[in-house]
Amino acid sequence: MKIKKKINWQKLQKEMVVVALSGGLDSSVAATLLKKTGFEVVGIFMKFWSEPEKDGLVGISNRCCSSEAEMRARKVAKILKIPFYIFNFEKEFKKRIVDCFLDSYKRAWTPNPCVVCNKEIKFGLLLEKALKLNADFVATGHYARKREIKDKGSKTIYKLLRAKDHQKDQSYFLWMLNQDQLKKILFPIGDYKRSEVESLAKIFKLDFLLKVKKSTEICFIQKTVNDFLRKYLKEKPGKIVDVQGKIVGQHNGLWFYTIGQRKGIKLAGGPYYVLDKNLKNNVLIVTKNEKDLYNKELIAKNVNWLSGREPSIPLKVKVKIRYRSNFALAKITKKLKDKSYKLIFEKPQRAITPGQSVVFYQKDELLGGGIIC
């Protein structure tokens, strides 16, 4: 299988790139591709916060940085004959990711910590440290693509596109990035399908990584999200009411529920679905009619435009309201006084959930995104 040369990685003669080696297949193939393309590659393994199990002692390792993952990353670095270092981001990860995660749940939202981690840690702290080491770029094993264009004033604009493999595309998690970050980021496997990456692993003698299973769970949670919340936020009982306001039961804490949830409500005469949360009065609102979960509008706050420029509003876009959701056609109709934006969908969407990311695309280009509120 040929290594693709069509990727525009600028002038690559001995430029230094720091690669976030996770000990997984994707980042390892990414590092190998970069070395074979002519980069001076440095492997970095990041240590994140792990949940204490008892008396402050660390329990099960964070899935992203277990001892097994570190050993695999070291092995890859040895095979590639590249320098290998460990960056300890435990304190920063706890403050910027875990505490933010818990604060969002306190507000009765359902957050996406991976989005924040990409902004704050992988393309925040790691990029800062890499630049201090005089690196030219940072690279990861994300399935996404970057393209450069010139605007009318000959200024370079960096665009973020969906990966060639739409099933593996991870651009959704990268909407918080900006032009300064994109300028220094490389996504070596974005132009490959996963099957091609697996074939390259065999060619590069990295086939031992094919056996590694990639977890889709939140990396710092050992058991379930509710177990984690019960430990750090405790329980806060309140009323469960239906859409008519009739009390139908009691909940143990609004943070244990998410919009659209059906299982775990434990009410007789169901099924019931979580429709809304009244944080002020600590009330969980449920419905028996699944149609009540559909809505044609949402408000997005903290909106980021990857180009650094707000496009003309109104704007027609393709939208994802969660990572695994299908694209939905929508129009960004207006910017509100608090700098949030109103979206109207062509067709009602199920379980639009506060705290989740809403991400805007045109064709394969990621324009930006925001937090549903």
C-alpha positions as a Markdown table, in Angstrom:
| # | Residue | x | y | z |
|---|---|---|---|---|
| 1 | Met | 0.0 | 0.0 | 0.0 |
| 2 | Lys | 1.4 | 3.4 | -1.0 |
| 3 | Ile | 1.7 | 6.2 | 1.5 |
| 4 | Lys | -0.3 | 9.1 | 0.2 |
| 5 | Lys | 1.6 | 12.1 | -1.0 |
| 6 | Lys | -1.4 | 14.3 | -1.7 |
| 7 | Ile | -1.5 | 15.8 | 1.8 |
| 8 | Asn | -0.1 | 19.3 | 1.9 |
| 9 | Trp | 2.1 | 19.4 | 4.9 |
| 10 | Gln | 4.0 | 22.5 | 3.8 |
| 11 | Lys | 7.8 | 22.3 | 3.4 |
| 12 | Leu | 8.7 | 19.2 | 5.4 |
| 13 | Gln | 12.5 | 19.1 | 5.4 |
| 14 | Lys | 13.4 | 18.4 | 9.0 |
| 15 | Glu | 10.7 | 20.4 | 10.6 |
| 16 | Met | 10.1 | 19.2 | 14.2 |
| 17 | Val | 6.7 | 17.8 | 15.1 |
| 18 | Val | 5.6 | 16.7 | 18.6 |
| 19 | Val | 3.2 | 13.8 | 18.3 |
| 20 | Ala | 0.8 | 12.9 | 21.0 |
| 21 | Leu | 1.4 | 9.2 | 21.4 |
| 22 | Ser | -1.4 | 7.5 | 23.2 |
| 23 | Gly | -0.2 | 3.9 | 22.8 |
| 24 | Gly | -3.0 | 3.3 | 20.3 |
| 25 | Leu | -3.1 | 2.5 | 16.6 |
| 26 | Asp | -4.1 | 5.8 | 15.2 |
| 27 | Ser | -1.5 | 8.0 | 16.9 |
| 28 | Ser | 1.3 | 5.4 | 16.2 |
| 29 | Val | 0.5 | 5.3 | 12.5 |
| 30 | Ala | 0.4 | 9.1 | 12.5 |
| 31 | Ala | 3.8 | 9.3 | 14.0 |
| 32 | Thr | 5.2 | 6.8 | 11.5 |
| 33 | Leu | 3.8 | 8.6 | 8.5 |
| 34 | Leu | 5.3 | 11.9 | 9.7 |
| 35 | Lys | 8.7 | 10.3 | 10.1 |
| 36 | Lys | 8.6 | 8.7 | 6.7 |
| 37 | Thr | 7.5 | 12.1 | 5.2 |
| 38 | Gly | 10.7 | 13.7 | 6.5 |
| 39 | Phe | 9.8 | 15.2 | 9.9 |
| 40 | Glu | 11.9 | 15.2 | 13.0 |
| 41 | Val | 9.5 | 13.4 | 15.3 |
| 42 | Val | 9.2 | 13.6 | 19.1 |
| 43 | Gly | 6.8 | 11.4 | 20.9 |
| 44 | Ile | 4.9 | 12.7 | 23.9 |
| 45 | Phe | 2.8 | 10.7 | 26.3 |
| 46 | Met | 0.4 | 12.7 | 28.4 |
| 47 | Lys | -0.6 | 11.8 | 32.0 |
| 48 | Phe | -4.1 | 12.9 | 33.0 |
| 49 | Trp | -5.9 | 12.9 | 36.3 |
| 50 | Ser | -7.2 | 9.5 | 37.7 |
| 51 | Glu | -10.0 | 9.2 | 40.2 |
| 52 | Pro | -8.8 | 8.4 | 43.7 |
| 53 | Glu | -10.4 | 5.1 | 44.9 |
| 54 | Lys | -9.9 | 5.3 | 48.7 |
| 55 | Asp | -8.0 | 7.5 | 51.1 |
| 56 | Gly | -6.6 | 9.5 | 48.3 |
| 57 | Leu | -5.0 | 6.5 | 46.6 |
| 58 | Val | -5.3 | 6.3 | 42.9 |
| 59 | Gly | -7.6 | 3.5 | 41.7 |
| 60 | Ile | -8.0 | 2.4 | 38.1 |
| 61 | Ser | -5.8 | 4.5 | 35.8 |
| 62 | Asn | -7.3 | 7.0 | 33.4 |
| 63 | Arg | -8.1 | 5.1 | 30.2 |
| 64 | Cys | -6.1 | 7.5 | 28.1 |
| 65 | Cys | -2.9 | 7.1 | 30.1 |
| 66 | Ser | -2.8 | 3.7 | 31.7 |
| 67 | Ser | 0.5 | 1.9 | 32.4 |
| 68 | Glu | -0.3 | -0.5 | 29.5 |
| 69 | Ala | -0.9 | 2.5 | 27.2 |
| 70 | Glu | 2.4 | 4.1 | 28.3 |
| 71 | Met | 4.3 | 0.8 | 27.6 |
| 72 | Arg | 2.9 | 0.6 | 24.1 |
| 73 | Ala | 3.7 | 4.2 | 23.4 |
| 74 | Arg | 7.3 | 3.6 | 24.6 |
| 75 | Lys | 7.5 | 0.5 | 22.3 |
| 76 | Val | 6.4 | 2.5 | 19.3 |
| 77 | Ala | 8.9 | 5.3 | 20.0 |
| 78 | Lys | 11.6 | 2.7 | 20.2 |
| 79 | Ile | 10.6 | 1.1 | 16.9 |
| 80 | Leu | 10.6 | 4.5 | 15.3 |
| 81 | Lys | 13.8 | 5.5 | 17.0 |
| 82 | Ile | 12.4 | 8.8 | 18.2 |
| 83 | Pro | 12.8 | 10.7 | 21.5 |
| 84 | Phe | 10.0 | 9.9 | 24.0 |
| 85 | Tyr | 8.9 | 12.0 | 26.9 |
| 86 | Ile | 6.0 | 12.1 | 29.4 |
| 87 | Phe | 4.2 | 15.3 | 30.2 |
| 88 | Asn | 2.3 | 15.3 | 33.5 |
| 89 | Phe | -1.0 | 17.3 | 33.1 |
| 90 | Glu | -2.8 | 15.8 | 36.1 |
| 91 | Lys | -3.5 | 19.0 | 38.0 |
| 92 | Glu | -4.4 | 20.9 | 34.8 |
| 93 | Phe | -6.7 | 18.1 | 33.7 |
| 94 | Lys | -8.5 | 18.0 | 37.0 |
| 95 | Lys | -9.1 | 21.7 | 37.1 |
| 96 | Arg | -9.9 | 22.4 | 33.4 |
| 97 | Ile | -11.7 | 19.2 | 32.5 |
| 98 | Val | -13.0 | 17.3 | 35.5 |
| 99 | Asp | -14.1 | 20.3 | 37.6 |
| 100 | Cys | -15.7 | 21.9 | 34.5 |
| 101 | Phe | -17.5 | 18.6 | 33.9 |
| 102 | Leu | -18.9 | 18.6 | 37.4 |
| 103 | Asp | -19.8 | 22.2 | 37.3 |
| 104 | Ser | -21.9 | 21.6 | 34.1 |
| 105 | Tyr | -23.8 | 18.8 | 35.8 |
| 106 | Lys | -24.5 | 21.1 | 38.7 |
| 107 | Arg | -26.2 | 23.3 | 36.3 |
| 108 | Ala | -28.3 | 20.4 | 35.1 |
| 109 | Trp | -26.5 | 20.2 | 31.8 |
| 110 | Thr | -25.0 | 17.1 | 30.0 |
| 111 | Pro | -21.4 | 18.2 | 29.0 |
| 112 | Asn | -19.0 | 16.7 | 26.5 |
| 113 | Pro | -15.6 | 16.7 | 28.2 |
| 114 | Cys | -13.7 | 15.5 | 25.1 |
| 115 | Val | -14.4 | 18.8 | 23.3 |
| 116 | Val | -13.0 | 20.8 | 26.2 |
| 117 | Cys | -10.0 | 18.5 | 26.5 |
| 118 | Asn | -9.0 | 19.0 | 22.9 |
| 119 | Lys | -9.1 | 22.8 | 23.4 |
| 120 | Glu | -7.5 | 23.0 | 26.8 |
| 121 | Ile | -5.1 | 20.1 | 26.9 |
| 122 | Lys | -4.2 | 18.4 | 23.6 |
| 123 | Phe | -4.2 | 21.6 | 21.5 |
| 124 | Gly | -3.8 | 23.9 | 24.4 |
| 125 | Leu | -1.2 | 22.9 | 27.0 |
| 126 | Leu | 0.5 | 20.4 | 24.7 |
| 127 | Leu | 0.9 | 22.9 | 21.9 |
| 128 | Glu | 2.2 | 25.5 | 24.3 |
| 129 | Lys | 4.9 | 23.2 | 25.6 |
| 130 | Ala | 5.7 | 21.9 | 22.1 |
| 131 | Leu | 6.3 | 25.5 | 20.9 |
| 132 | Lys | 8.6 | 26.2 | 23.9 |
| 133 | Leu | 10.6 | 23.1 | 22.7 |
| 134 | Asn | 10.9 | 24.9 | 19.3 |
| 135 | Ala | 8.6 | 22.4 | 17.6 |
| 136 | Asp | 7.0 | 23.5 | 14.4 |
| 137 | Phe | 3.9 | 21.4 | 14.8 |
| 138 | Val | 1.8 | 19.2 | 17.0 |
| 139 | Ala | 0.2 | 16.1 | 15.6 |
| 140 | Thr | -2.4 | 13.6 | 16.8 |
| 141 | Gly | -4.2 | 10.6 | 15.5 |
| 142 | His | -7.5 | 12.4 | 15.1 |
| 143 | Tyr | -9.6 | 11.6 | 12.0 |
| 144 | Ala | -9.9 | 15.1 | 10.6 |
| 145 | Arg | -8.3 | 17.1 | 7.8 |
| 146 | Lys | -6.8 | 20.5 | 7.6 |
| 147 | Arg | -6.6 | 22.6 | 4.4 |
| 148 | Glu | -5.0 | 26.0 | 3.7 |
| 149 | Ile | -6.5 | 28.6 | 1.4 |
| 150 | Lys | -5.7 | 32.2 | 0.6 |
| 151 | Asp | -8.3 | 34.9 | 1.1 |
| 152 | Lys | -8.6 | 38.0 | -1.1 |
| 153 | Gly | -5.9 | 39.7 | 0.8 |
| 154 | Ser | -3.5 | 36.7 | 0.4 |
| 155 | Lys | -3.9 | 35.9 | 4.1 |
| 156 | Thr | -3.7 | 32.2 | 4.8 |
| 157 | Ile | -6.9 | 30.7 | 6.3 |
| 158 | Tyr | -6.8 | 27.2 | 7.8 |
| 159 | Lys | -9.9 | 25.2 | 7.3 |
| 160 | Leu | -11.0 | 22.0 | 9.2 |
| 161 | Leu | -12.7 | 19.3 | 7.2 |
| 162 | Arg | -14.3 | 16.0 | 8.0 |
| 163 | Ala | -12.1 | 13.0 | 7.6 |
| 164 | Lys | -12.1 | 10.9 | 4.5 |
| 165 | Asp | -13.6 | 8.1 | 6.7 |
| 166 | His | -16.9 | 9.6 | 7.6 |
| 167 | Gln | -17.6 | 6.8 | 10.0 |
| 168 | Lys | -14.5 | 7.6 | 12.0 |
| 169 | Asp | -14.6 | 11.4 | 11.6 |
| 170 | Gln | -13.7 | 13.3 | 14.8 |
| 171 | Ser | -14.0 | 16.8 | 13.6 |
| 172 | Tyr | -17.1 | 17.3 | 15.8 |
| 173 | Phe | -14.8 | 17.3 | 18.8 |
| 174 | Leu | -12.6 | 20.0 | 17.4 |
| 175 | Trp | -15.0 | 23.0 | 17.0 |
| 176 | Met | -13.3 | 25.0 | 19.8 |
| 177 | Leu | -10.0 | 25.4 | 17.9 |
| 178 | Asn | -8.8 | 28.7 | 16.5 |
| 179 | Gln | -6.6 | 29.8 | 13.6 |
| 180 | Asp | -3.4 | 30.1 | 15.7 |
| 181 | Gln | -3.9 | 26.5 | 16.9 |
| 182 | Leu | -4.9 | 25.1 | 13.4 |
| 183 | Lys | -1.8 | 26.7 | 11.9 |
| 184 | Lys | 0.4 | 24.5 | 14.1 |
| 185 | Ile | -1.6 | 21.2 | 14.0 |
| 186 | Leu | -1.3 | 18.2 | 11.7 |
| 187 | Phe | -3.7 | 15.4 | 11.2 |
| 188 | Pro | -1.7 | 12.7 | 9.4 |
| 189 | Ile | -4.4 | 10.0 | 9.1 |
| 190 | Gly | -7.3 | 12.3 | 8.1 |
| 191 | Asp | -7.0 | 11.4 | 4.4 |
| 192 | Tyr | -7.0 | 7.7 | 5.2 |
| 193 | Lys | -9.9 | 5.3 | 5.9 |
| 194 | Arg | -9.6 | 3.2 | 9.1 |
| 195 | Ser | -9.0 | 0.1 | 7.0 |
| 196 | Glu | -6.1 | 1.8 | 5.3 |
| 197 | Val | -4.6 | 2.8 | 8.7 |
| 198 | Glu | -4.8 | -0.8 | 9.8 |
| 199 | Ser | -3.1 | -1.9 | 6.6 |
| 200 | Leu | -0.3 | 0.7 | 7.2 |
| 201 | Ala | 0.1 | -0.6 | 10.8 |
| 202 | Lys | 1.0 | -4.0 | 9.3 |
| 203 | Ile | 3.4 | -2.5 | 6.8 |
| 204 | Phe | 5.0 | -0.5 | 9.6 |
| 205 | Lys | 5.4 | -3.5 | 11.9 |
| 206 | Leu | 2.9 | -2.0 | 14.3 |
| 207 | Asp | 0.3 | -4.8 | 13.9 |
| 208 | Phe | 0.5 | -5.6 | 17.7 |
| 209 | Leu | -1.6 | -2.5 | 18.1 |
| 210 | Leu | -4.5 | -4.0 | 16.1 |
| 211 | Lys | -5.4 | -6.0 | 19.2 |
| 212 | Val | -5.9 | -2.9 | 21.3 |
| 213 | Lys | -9.5 | -2.0 | 21.9 |
| 214 | Lys | -10.4 | 1.7 | 21.9 |
| 215 | Ser | -12.7 | 2.7 | 24.7 |
| 216 | Thr | -15.6 | 5.1 | 23.9 |
| 217 | Glu | -16.3 | 5.9 | 27.5 |
| 218 | Ile | -15.2 | 9.1 | 29.3 |
| 219 | Cys | -11.5 | 8.4 | 30.1 |
| 220 | Phe | -11.5 | 9.6 | 33.8 |
| 221 | Ile | -14.6 | 7.7 | 34.9 |
| 222 | Gln | -13.9 | 4.2 | 36.3 |
| 223 | Lys | -17.4 | 2.8 | 36.4 |
| 224 | Thr | -20.5 | 4.8 | 35.3 |
| 225 | Val | -21.2 | 8.5 | 35.0 |
| 226 | Asn | -23.8 | 8.3 | 37.7 |
| 227 | Asp | -21.4 | 6.5 | 40.1 |
| 228 | Phe | -19.0 | 9.3 | 39.5 |
| 229 | Leu | -21.6 | 12.0 | 40.1 |
| 230 | Arg | -22.9 | 10.3 | 43.2 |
| 231 | Lys | -19.4 | 10.4 | 44.6 |
| 232 | Tyr | -18.6 | 14.1 | 43.9 |
| 233 | Leu | -22.1 | 15.8 | 43.8 |
| 234 | Lys | -23.9 | 13.5 | 46.1 |
| 235 | Glu | -27.7 | 13.1 | 46.0 |
| 236 | Lys | -30.2 | 15.9 | 46.1 |
| 237 | Pro | -33.8 | 14.5 | 46.1 |
| 238 | Gly | -36.6 | 16.4 | 44.5 |
| 239 | Lys | -40.0 | 16.0 | 42.8 |
| 240 | Ile | -40.7 | 14.4 | 39.5 |
| 241 | Val | -43.7 | 16.0 | 37.7 |
| 242 | Asp | -45.4 | 15.3 | 34.4 |
| 243 | Val | -46.2 | 17.9 | 31.7 |
| 244 | Gln | -49.4 | 18.8 | 33.5 |
| 245 | Gly | -47.5 | 19.5 | 36.7 |
| 246 | Lys | -48.8 | 16.4 | 38.6 |
| 247 | Ile | -46.3 | 14.9 | 41.0 |
| 248 | Val | -45.5 | 11.4 | 39.8 |
| 249 | Gly | -42.4 | 10.5 | 41.8 |
| 250 | Gln | -39.1 | 11.6 | 43.4 |
| 251 | His | -35.6 | 11.9 | 41.8 |
| 252 | Asn | -32.3 | 11.6 | 43.6 |
| 253 | Gly | -30.6 | 14.6 | 41.8 |
| 254 | Leu | -31.1 | 16.3 | 38.5 |
| 255 | Trp | -27.6 | 15.5 | 37.4 |
| 256 | Phe | -28.4 | 11.8 | 37.2 |
| 257 | Tyr | -30.8 | 12.4 | 34.3 |
| 258 | Thr | -30.4 | 13.6 | 30.7 |
| 259 | Ile | -32.9 | 14.9 | 28.2 |
| 260 | Gly | -34.6 | 12.1 | 26.3 |
| 261 | Gln | -33.6 | 9.4 | 28.9 |
| 262 | Arg | -36.1 | 6.6 | 29.2 |
| 263 | Lys | -34.3 | 3.9 | 31.3 |
| 264 | Gly | -33.7 | 4.4 | 35.0 |
| 265 | Ile | -36.5 | 6.8 | 35.8 |
| 266 | Lys | -38.3 | 4.0 | 37.8 |
| 267 | Leu | -41.8 | 5.3 | 37.6 |
| 268 | Ala | -44.9 | 3.0 | 37.4 |
| 269 | Gly | -47.2 | 3.3 | 34.5 |
| 270 | Gly | -44.5 | 4.3 | 32.0 |
| 271 | Pro | -42.6 | 4.4 | 29.9 |
| 272 | Tyr | -41.6 | 8.0 | 30.8 |
| 273 | Tyr | -39.0 | 10.2 | 29.1 |
| 274 | Val | -37.0 | 13.0 | 30.7 |
| 275 | Leu | -38.4 | 16.2 | 29.1 |
| 276 | Asp | -36.8 | 19.0 | 31.1 |
| 277 | Lys | -35.1 | 20.0 | 34.3 |
| 278 | Asn | -36.1 | 22.9 | 36.5 |
| 279 | Leu | -32.9 | 23.7 | 38.3 |
| 280 | Lys | -34.3 | 26.5 | 40.4 |
| 281 | Asn | -37.0 | 24.3 | 42.0 |
| 282 | Asn | -35.0 | 21.0 | 41.7 |
| 283 | Val | -37.8 | 19.5 | 39.7 |
| 284 | Leu | -37.5 | 16.8 | 37.0 |
| 285 | Ile | -40.2 | 17.0 | 34.2 |
| 286 | Val | -41.2 | 13.8 | 32.4 |
| 287 | Thr | -43.6 | 12.9 | 29.7 |
| 288 | Lys | -45.2 | 9.7 | 28.3 |
| 289 | Asn | -45.4 | 11.2 | 24.8 |
| 290 | Glu | -42.1 | 10.8 | 23.0 |
| 291 | Lys | -43.2 | 13.4 | 20.5 |
| 292 | Asp | -42.8 | 16.0 | 23.3 |
| 293 | Leu | -39.0 | 15.5 | 23.0 |
| 294 | Tyr | -38.9 | 17.0 | 19.5 |
| 295 | Asn | -38.1 | 20.7 | 19.0 |
| 296 | Lys | -37.3 | 22.8 | 15.9 |
| 297 | Glu | -35.2 | 25.5 | 17.7 |
| 298 | Leu | -32.2 | 25.8 | 20.0 |
| 299 | Ile | -30.0 | 28.6 | 21.4 |
| 300 | Ala | -26.2 | 28.1 | 21.2 |
| 301 | Lys | -23.8 | 30.1 | 23.4 |
| 302 | Asn | -20.0 | 30.4 | 23.5 |
| 303 | Val | -20.0 | 30.0 | 19.7 |
| 304 | Asn | -16.6 | 29.7 | 18.0 |
| 305 | Trp | -16.0 | 30.3 | 14.3 |
| 306 | Leu | -12.9 | 28.5 | 13.2 |
| 307 | Ser | -12.1 | 31.1 | 10.6 |
| 308 | Gly | -11.9 | 33.8 | 13.3 |
| 309 | Arg | -14.6 | 35.7 | 11.4 |
| 310 | Glu | -18.3 | 35.6 | 11.9 |
| 311 | Pro | -20.1 | 34.7 | 8.6 |
| 312 | Ser | -23.1 | 36.6 | 7.3 |
| 313 | Ile | -26.2 | 35.7 | 9.3 |
| 314 | Pro | -28.7 | 34.2 | 8.5 |
| 315 | Leu | -26.7 | 31.2 | 7.4 |
| 316 | Lys | -27.8 | 27.7 | 6.2 |
| 317 | Val | -25.8 | 24.9 | 7.7 |
| 318 | Lys | -25.7 | 21.2 | 8.3 |
| 319 | Val | -25.8 | 20.6 | 12.1 |
| 320 | Lys | -24.9 | 17.8 | 14.5 |
| 321 | Ile | -26.4 | 18.1 | 18.0 |
| 322 | Arg | -24.4 | 15.2 | 19.3 |
| 323 | Tyr | -21.5 | 13.2 | 18.0 |
| 324 | Arg | -23.4 | 10.2 | 16.8 |
| 325 | Ser | -26.4 | 12.1 | 15.5 |
| 326 | Asn | -27.2 | 12.4 | 11.8 |
| 327 | Phe | -26.8 | 15.7 | 10.1 |
| 328 | Ala | -29.8 | 18.0 | 10.2 |
| 329 | Leu | -30.4 | 21.0 | 8.0 |
| 330 | Ala | -30.8 | 24.3 | 9.9 |
| 331 | Lys | -30.6 | 28.0 | 9.6 |
| 332 | Ile | -28.7 | 30.2 | 12.0 |
| 333 | Thr | -31.2 | 33.0 | 12.1 |
| 334 | Lys | -29.8 | 35.7 | 14.3 |
| 335 | Lys | -27.2 | 36.7 | 16.8 |
| 336 | Leu | -28.7 | 37.6 | 20.2 |
| 337 | Lys | -27.7 | 40.4 | 22.6 |
| 338 | Asp | -25.6 | 38.0 | 24.8 |
| 339 | Lys | -23.7 | 36.9 | 21.7 |
| 340 | Ser | -25.5 | 33.6 | 21.5 |
| 341 | Tyr | -27.2 | 32.4 | 18.3 |
| 342 | Lys | -30.6 | 31.1 | 17.5 |
| 343 | Leu | -31.0 | 28.0 | 15.2 |
| 344 | Ile | -34.1 | 26.8 | 13.5 |
| 345 | Phe | -34.2 | 23.3 | 12.0 |
| 346 | Glu | -36.0 | 22.2 | 8.9 |
| 347 | Lys | -37.3 | 19.2 | 10.8 |
| 348 | Pro | -37.8 | 18.8 | 14.6 |
| 349 | Gln | -34.9 | 17.2 | 16.4 |
| 350 | Arg | -35.2 | 14.7 | 19.2 |
| 351 | Ala | -33.8 | 15.4 | 22.7 |
| 352 | Ile | -31.9 | 18.6 | 22.1 |
| 353 | Thr | -29.7 | 18.6 | 25.3 |
| 354 | Pro | -28.3 | 21.6 | 27.1 |
| 355 | Gly | -24.5 | 21.2 | 27.6 |
| 356 | Gln | -23.9 | 19.2 | 24.5 |
| 357 | Ser | -22.1 | 20.7 | 21.5 |
| 358 | Val | -24.0 | 21.8 | 18.4 |
| 359 | Val | -21.5 | 21.9 | 15.5 |
| 360 | Phe | -22.0 | 23.7 | 12.1 |
| 361 | Tyr | -20.9 | 22.4 | 8.7 |
| 362 | Gln | -21.1 | 23.3 | 5.1 |
| 363 | Lys | -20.4 | 20.3 | 2.9 |
| 364 | Asp | -17.3 | 18.8 | 4.6 |
| 365 | Glu | -16.1 | 22.0 | 6.2 |
| 366 | Leu | -16.5 | 22.6 | 9.9 |
| 367 | Leu | -17.5 | 26.2 | 10.3 |
| 368 | Gly | -17.8 | 26.3 | 14.1 |
| 369 | Gly | -20.0 | 25.3 | 17.0 |
| 370 | Gly | -21.4 | 26.3 | 20.3 |
| 371 | Ile | -22.9 | 24.9 | 23.5 |
| 372 | Ile | -26.6 | 24.2 | 23.6 |
| 373 | Cys | -28.3 | 26.1 | 26.3 |
